[in-house]
Amino acid sequence: MHVVMIGPFGLKPRGTMSVRALPMAKALAARGHRVTMLLPPWQNPEDAGKSWEEDGVAVENIDLPPRVPMLFHLLTALRLTRRALALRPDVVHLCKPKAYSGLAHWLLKTCEVLGEPKVRITSQVYPHLVVDTDDWEGPGGWNEIGGYTRARRRFFAWQERWGLTHADAVTVASRALESLVWAMGVPPERVFYVPNGVCCPKPDIKNERLETGDWPTILLYTRFFEFPVSRVIEVLHRVRKQIPEARLFVVGKGLFGEERELFRLAGQQALTVADNSSQITNHVLHFTHDITYCGWVPTETLPDYFARADVAIYPFDDTLVNRCKCAVKLLDLLAAGVPVVAEAVGQNRETIRHGETGWLVEPGDVEAFAEAVVQLLENTPLRKRLGQAAADDVQERFGWDRLVKKVERAYRDE
């Protein structure tokens, strides 16, 4: 089967295509499918026109048209659509029902209705159109936090509803999205639950730092926008009342500059902060400050940071955006064998088995959150058990080699 995946943007700087679509594509290629990714690299125009292959997946970045207002958007979508039809795929998998992938979907559907151009693909005239959604975009979703104009909010909300209800099949990353798509009237047999997955080998879990006299270390691996920064400071404050030597280190960068609020609130609590985000080589070996901020780090160095954590925290507000997410960062932590305390919101409840592969607390309960962190910091055998069980469980339930079978079911035109 030949599958074309159309993205709303390139592989960077945003993560959807690199952490969801590309691993999915590689898993399909490993099962013998021919897969091409078509990307409009409008945020990274240096990749425009470039093509390469990754683990059997052909990655094509289309040439970008002149940046003429409005015309740029239409021409970009047209180029994606024409290239997709020229490849004569069996399936077109549209990654997100909004922006350029959403426009390409509308153009493909329009071609189908009008009957031009007629492209015969094996036994069918048009490719099977599948839409993937990994976020809620409309009211209560990204429209509320994306900083869009009113016109864009209305357009994205329309795109989302139209795209999800005019697809031959829909793949969803969370149970909440599954329910929302059902509520739009899409038959359950056309909706396929495909959470985010992992594809890394199972790690050799080692966690003995507290026994060797190192500082007890708490990791926050985040983009910040899923929770108020004040909650992190409050949790750390409560933990340090019982374990004064506990240290926090932060890997990640705020989507809206939230790290500045972290520094401000830390100062109010008389917590010392080291900002290591500007260092070229950002390998933190010792934590002499109460909080060490590392910023974004290269993906290949993440295991080094994970290995330094005794416990990771994953705060998560109970919002519609968060309920609909399937947090890749949480999966990364669990797959690396890091013991995690997370707020029990949305997919977190399914990703973590409380007391077996991690620790869940009710959202907003700062006292329970801090107590769970203290319990894990003081109980080395429990940390080891949770970390090892988490790594095993994530590989078993969320390996892309397993999840890809659900994707194949969505591709069958039955």
C-alpha positions as CSV (number, residue, x, y, z in Angstrom):
1,M,0.0,0.0,0.0
2,H,1.2,3.5,-0.9
3,V,0.5,6.1,1.8
4,V,1.0,9.8,1.5
5,M,1.0,11.8,4.7
6,I,0.3,15.5,4.4
7,G,1.4,17.8,7.3
8,P,0.3,21.3,8.3
9,F,4.0,22.3,8.8
10,G,7.5,20.8,8.6
11,L,9.4,18.5,10.9
12,K,10.5,21.5,12.9
13,P,10.2,23.6,15.0
14,R,6.9,22.2,16.1
15,G,6.7,18.6,17.2
16,T,3.6,16.9,15.8
17,M,5.2,15.7,12.5
18,S,8.5,14.6,14.1
19,V,7.1,12.9,17.2
20,R,3.8,11.5,15.9
21,A,3.6,11.4,12.1
22,L,7.2,10.4,11.4
23,P,7.4,7.5,13.9
24,M,4.0,6.3,12.5
25,A,5.3,6.5,9.0
26,K,8.5,4.6,9.9
27,A,6.4,1.9,11.5
28,L,4.3,1.6,8.4
29,A,7.4,1.4,6.2
30,A,8.8,-1.4,8.5
31,R,5.7,-3.4,7.7
32,G,6.3,-3.1,4.0
33,H,4.2,-0.1,3.0
34,R,5.5,2.7,0.8
35,V,5.2,6.0,2.7
36,T,5.8,9.5,1.5
37,M,5.6,12.6,3.8
38,L,4.6,15.9,2.1
39,L,5.5,18.9,4.2
40,P,5.0,22.7,3.8
41,P,8.1,24.0,5.7
42,W,6.7,27.5,6.1
43,Q,8.3,27.8,9.6
44,N,11.6,26.4,8.4
45,P,11.9,27.7,4.8
46,E,15.5,26.6,4.6
47,D,14.1,23.0,4.1
48,A,11.9,24.1,1.1
49,G,12.5,21.8,-1.9
50,K,14.6,19.4,0.1
51,S,13.9,15.6,0.0
52,W,15.5,12.7,1.8
53,E,14.7,9.3,3.2
54,E,14.5,8.2,6.8
55,D,14.2,4.5,7.6
56,G,12.3,3.8,4.5
57,V,10.1,6.9,4.5
58,A,10.4,9.5,1.7
59,V,10.3,13.0,3.2
60,E,9.5,15.7,0.7
61,N,9.4,19.4,1.6
62,I,7.5,21.3,-1.1
63,D,8.9,24.4,-2.7
64,L,7.2,27.4,-1.1
65,P,5.3,29.9,-3.3
66,P,5.9,33.7,-3.0
67,R,4.7,35.0,0.3
68,V,1.8,37.0,-1.0
69,P,-1.0,37.4,1.6
70,M,-3.8,34.8,1.2
71,L,-2.4,33.7,-2.1
72,F,0.5,32.0,-0.3
73,H,-1.9,29.8,1.7
74,L,-3.9,28.7,-1.3
75,L,-0.9,28.0,-3.5
76,T,0.8,26.0,-0.7
77,A,-2.3,23.9,-0.3
78,L,-2.6,23.5,-4.1
79,R,1.1,22.3,-4.3
80,L,0.5,19.7,-1.6
81,T,-2.7,18.5,-3.3
82,R,-1.2,18.2,-6.8
83,R,1.9,16.4,-5.5
84,A,-0.2,14.0,-3.5
85,L,-2.4,13.1,-6.5
86,A,0.7,12.8,-8.8
87,L,2.1,10.1,-6.4
88,R,-1.1,8.0,-7.0
89,P,-1.4,6.8,-3.4
90,D,-3.9,4.3,-2.0
91,V,-4.3,6.5,1.1
92,V,-3.8,10.1,2.0
93,H,-3.4,10.6,5.7
94,L,-3.9,14.2,6.6
95,C,-2.0,15.1,9.8
96,K,-4.4,17.6,11.6
97,P,-7.7,18.8,10.2
98,K,-6.5,22.4,10.1
99,A,-4.2,24.8,8.3
100,Y,-2.5,23.5,5.1
101,S,-3.3,19.8,5.7
102,G,-6.9,20.9,6.2
103,L,-6.9,23.0,3.1
104,A,-5.4,20.1,1.1
105,H,-8.2,17.8,2.4
106,W,-10.8,20.2,1.2
107,L,-9.2,20.4,-2.2
108,L,-8.9,16.6,-2.5
109,K,-12.5,16.3,-1.5
110,T,-13.5,19.0,-4.0
111,C,-11.6,17.1,-6.8
112,E,-13.5,13.9,-5.8
113,V,-16.9,15.7,-6.0
114,L,-16.2,17.4,-9.3
115,G,-14.6,14.3,-10.8
116,E,-11.4,16.0,-11.9
117,P,-8.7,15.1,-12.2
118,K,-9.6,11.4,-12.4
119,V,-6.6,9.4,-11.0
120,R,-7.2,5.7,-10.9
121,I,-5.5,4.0,-8.0
122,T,-5.7,0.2,-8.2
123,S,-9.4,-0.5,-7.7
124,Q,-10.4,3.0,-6.7
125,V,-10.6,6.3,-8.4
126,Y,-9.5,8.4,-5.4
127,P,-7.3,7.8,-2.5
128,H,-8.8,6.8,0.9
129,L,-8.8,10.0,2.9
130,V,-7.9,9.6,6.6
131,V,-7.6,12.6,9.0
132,D,-5.4,12.4,12.1
133,T,-6.1,14.6,15.1
134,D,-3.9,14.8,18.2
135,D,-5.2,18.1,19.7
136,W,-8.5,19.8,20.1
137,E,-8.3,23.0,18.0
138,G,-11.7,24.6,18.3
139,P,-13.7,26.3,21.2
140,G,-12.0,25.4,24.5
141,G,-9.0,24.1,22.7
142,W,-6.0,25.7,20.9
143,N,-8.2,28.4,19.7
144,E,-8.2,29.8,23.2
145,I,-4.5,29.8,23.8
146,G,-2.9,30.0,20.3
147,G,-3.1,33.8,20.1
148,Y,-5.1,33.7,16.8
149,T,-7.3,36.5,15.5
150,R,-11.1,36.1,15.7
151,A,-11.2,35.3,12.0
152,R,-8.6,32.5,12.3
153,R,-10.4,31.0,15.3
154,R,-13.6,30.8,13.4
155,F,-11.9,29.4,10.3
156,F,-9.9,26.7,12.3
157,A,-13.1,25.7,14.2
158,W,-14.8,25.2,10.9
159,Q,-11.9,23.4,9.4
160,E,-11.7,21.0,12.3
161,R,-15.4,20.1,12.2
162,W,-15.5,19.8,8.4
163,G,-12.3,17.8,8.2
164,L,-13.3,15.3,10.9
165,T,-16.8,14.8,9.5
166,H,-15.7,14.5,5.8
167,A,-13.0,11.8,6.1
168,D,-13.3,8.2,5.2
169,A,-11.7,7.4,8.6
170,V,-10.3,9.4,11.6
171,T,-7.3,8.5,13.8
172,V,-7.4,10.1,17.2
173,A,-4.6,10.4,19.8
174,S,-6.8,10.4,22.9
175,R,-10.1,9.0,24.3
176,A,-11.4,12.5,24.8
177,L,-10.9,13.2,21.1
178,E,-12.5,9.9,20.3
179,S,-15.6,11.0,22.2
180,L,-15.7,14.5,20.6
181,V,-15.5,13.0,17.1
182,W,-18.3,10.6,17.9
183,A,-20.3,13.5,19.2
184,M,-20.0,15.1,15.8
185,G,-21.9,12.2,14.3
186,V,-18.9,10.3,12.9
187,P,-19.8,6.5,13.2
188,P,-17.6,4.7,15.8
189,E,-16.5,2.2,13.2
190,R,-14.7,5.0,11.3
191,V,-12.9,6.3,14.4
192,F,-9.6,4.7,15.4
193,Y,-7.9,5.3,18.7
194,V,-4.1,5.6,18.0
195,P,-2.3,7.2,21.0
196,N,1.2,8.5,20.7
197,G,3.9,5.9,21.0
198,V,7.5,5.1,21.5
199,C,10.1,3.4,19.4
200,C,13.2,3.5,21.4
201,P,14.8,0.3,22.8
202,K,14.0,-0.6,26.4
203,P,16.6,1.1,28.7
204,D,18.8,-0.5,31.4
205,I,17.3,1.3,34.4
206,K,19.8,2.5,37.0
207,N,18.8,4.9,39.8
208,E,21.1,4.9,42.8
209,R,22.0,8.5,43.2
210,L,20.5,9.1,46.6
211,E,22.4,6.2,47.9
212,T,25.7,7.8,46.7
213,G,25.1,11.1,48.4
214,D,23.9,13.2,45.5
215,W,21.2,15.8,45.9
216,P,17.7,14.4,45.6
217,T,16.7,15.7,42.1
218,I,13.3,16.4,40.7
219,L,12.9,16.8,36.9
220,L,10.3,19.0,35.2
221,Y,10.3,18.2,31.5
222,T,7.8,20.6,29.9
223,R,6.5,23.3,27.7
224,F,4.8,24.9,30.7
225,F,1.5,25.9,29.1
226,E,-0.4,22.9,30.5
227,F,-0.3,24.3,34.1
228,P,0.3,27.4,36.2
229,V,4.0,27.9,37.0
230,S,3.0,28.8,40.6
231,R,2.0,25.1,41.1
232,V,5.5,23.9,40.5
233,I,7.0,26.4,43.0
234,E,4.4,25.5,45.6
235,V,5.1,21.7,45.1
236,L,8.9,22.3,45.4
237,H,8.3,24.5,48.5
238,R,6.3,21.8,50.2
239,V,8.8,19.1,49.3
240,R,11.7,21.1,50.7
241,K,9.9,21.4,54.0
242,Q,10.5,17.7,54.4
243,I,13.6,17.2,52.3
244,P,15.5,20.5,52.4
245,E,18.2,19.4,50.1
246,A,15.8,18.5,47.2
247,R,16.7,20.2,43.9
248,L,14.6,20.9,40.8
249,F,15.9,21.0,37.3
250,V,13.8,22.0,34.3
251,V,14.3,20.8,30.8
252,G,12.2,22.5,28.2
253,K,11.1,26.0,27.2
254,G,7.9,27.8,27.8
255,L,5.6,28.1,24.8
256,F,4.8,31.7,25.8
257,G,8.0,32.6,27.8
258,E,6.7,31.0,31.1
259,E,10.2,30.4,32.3
260,R,10.4,34.1,33.1
261,E,7.5,33.6,35.5
262,L,9.4,30.6,37.0
263,F,12.4,32.8,37.8
264,R,10.2,35.6,39.3
265,L,8.3,33.3,41.6
266,A,11.4,31.4,42.6
267,G,12.9,34.8,43.7
268,Q,9.9,35.6,45.8
269,Q,10.4,32.3,47.6
270,A,14.1,33.0,48.1
271,L,15.0,30.0,45.9
272,T,18.3,30.3,44.0
273,V,18.1,29.7,40.2
274,A,20.8,28.8,37.7
275,D,19.9,29.6,34.1
276,N,22.0,27.2,32.0
277,S,19.9,27.5,28.8
278,S,22.5,29.6,27.0
279,Q,25.4,27.1,27.5
280,I,26.5,25.4,24.3
281,T,27.2,22.1,26.1
282,N,24.3,21.8,28.5
283,H,25.1,18.6,30.4
284,V,24.2,19.2,34.0
285,L,26.2,17.1,36.3
286,H,25.8,18.8,39.7
287,F,22.9,20.9,41.1
288,T,24.2,23.5,43.4
289,H,21.2,25.8,43.1
290,D,17.6,25.2,44.2
291,I,16.4,25.3,40.6
292,T,18.5,24.7,37.5
293,Y,16.9,25.8,34.2
294,C,18.4,23.9,31.2
295,G,16.0,25.1,28.4
296,W,15.7,23.0,25.3
297,V,18.4,20.4,24.9
298,P,19.3,18.2,21.9
299,T,17.1,15.2,21.7
300,E,20.1,12.8,21.7
301,T,21.1,14.2,25.1
302,L,17.7,13.7,26.8
303,P,18.7,10.3,28.2
304,D,21.6,12.0,30.1
305,Y,19.1,14.3,31.8
306,F,16.6,11.6,32.5
307,A,19.3,9.5,34.1
308,R,19.9,12.4,36.5
309,A,16.3,12.5,37.8
310,D,15.3,10.7,40.9
311,V,11.7,11.7,40.3
312,A,9.9,13.5,37.5
313,I,6.8,15.7,38.0
314,Y,4.1,16.1,35.4
315,P,1.6,18.9,36.4
316,F,-1.4,19.0,34.2
317,D,-4.4,21.3,34.5
318,D,-7.9,19.8,34.0
319,T,-8.7,21.6,30.8
320,L,-10.2,20.5,27.5
321,V,-6.8,21.1,25.7
322,N,-5.1,18.8,28.2
323,R,-7.8,16.2,28.3
324,C,-7.5,15.8,24.5
325,K,-3.7,15.5,24.5
326,C,-1.6,12.4,24.6
327,A,1.5,13.7,26.1
328,V,4.7,12.6,24.3
329,K,6.9,14.0,27.0
330,L,5.2,11.8,29.6
331,L,5.7,8.8,27.4
332,D,9.4,9.7,27.0
333,L,9.9,9.9,30.8
334,L,8.1,6.6,31.4
335,A,9.9,4.8,28.6
336,A,13.2,6.0,30.1
337,G,12.3,4.4,33.4
338,V,11.9,7.7,35.3
339,P,9.5,7.4,38.2
340,V,6.7,10.0,37.5
341,V,4.2,11.8,39.7
342,A,1.5,13.2,37.4
343,E,-1.9,14.8,37.7
344,A,-4.7,12.5,36.7
345,V,-6.1,14.3,33.7
346,G,-7.2,12.8,30.4
347,Q,-4.8,10.4,28.8
348,N,-2.5,10.5,31.9
349,R,-5.0,8.2,33.6
350,E,-4.6,5.7,30.8
351,T,-0.8,6.1,30.2
352,I,0.0,5.6,33.9
353,R,-1.2,2.7,36.0
354,H,-1.4,4.3,39.5
355,G,0.9,2.6,42.0
356,E,2.2,0.2,39.3
357,T,3.9,2.3,36.6
358,G,3.8,5.8,38.2
359,W,1.9,7.9,40.7
360,L,-1.3,9.8,39.9
361,V,-2.8,12.6,42.0
362,E,-6.0,14.5,41.5
363,P,-5.5,17.8,39.5
364,G,-4.9,20.8,41.6
365,D,-4.2,18.9,44.8
366,V,-0.8,20.5,45.6
367,E,-0.5,18.8,49.0
368,A,-1.1,15.3,47.6
369,F,1.4,16.1,44.8
370,A,4.1,17.1,47.1
371,E,3.5,14.2,49.5
372,A,3.8,11.7,46.5
373,V,7.1,13.3,45.5
374,V,8.5,13.0,49.1
375,Q,7.3,9.4,49.3
376,L,9.2,8.5,46.1
377,L,12.4,10.5,47.1
378,E,12.5,8.6,50.4
379,N,11.7,5.2,49.0
380,T,14.4,4.0,46.7
381,P,12.9,0.4,46.1
382,L,9.6,2.0,45.2
383,R,11.2,4.3,42.7
384,K,13.1,1.5,41.1
385,R,10.0,-0.7,40.9
386,L,7.9,2.0,39.3
387,G,10.6,3.0,36.9
388,Q,11.3,-0.5,35.6
389,A,7.6,-1.3,35.4
390,A,6.9,2.0,33.5
391,A,9.6,1.2,30.9
392,D,8.3,-2.3,30.4
393,D,4.6,-1.2,30.2
394,V,5.2,1.6,27.8
395,Q,7.1,-0.6,25.4
396,E,4.3,-3.2,25.7
397,R,1.3,-1.0,25.2
398,F,2.6,2.1,23.3
399,G,5.3,0.7,21.0
400,W,4.7,2.0,17.4
401,D,5.3,-1.6,16.2
402,R,1.9,-2.4,17.9
403,L,0.1,0.8,17.4
404,V,0.7,0.8,13.6
405,K,-1.7,-2.1,13.3
406,K,-4.6,0.2,14.3
407,V,-3.4,2.7,11.7
408,E,-3.6,-0.1,9.0
409,R,-7.2,-0.8,10.1
410,A,-8.1,2.9,9.4
411,Y,-6.6,2.5,5.9
412,R,-8.9,-0.3,4.9
413,D,-11.7,0.9,2.8
414,E,-14.4,-1.6,3.9
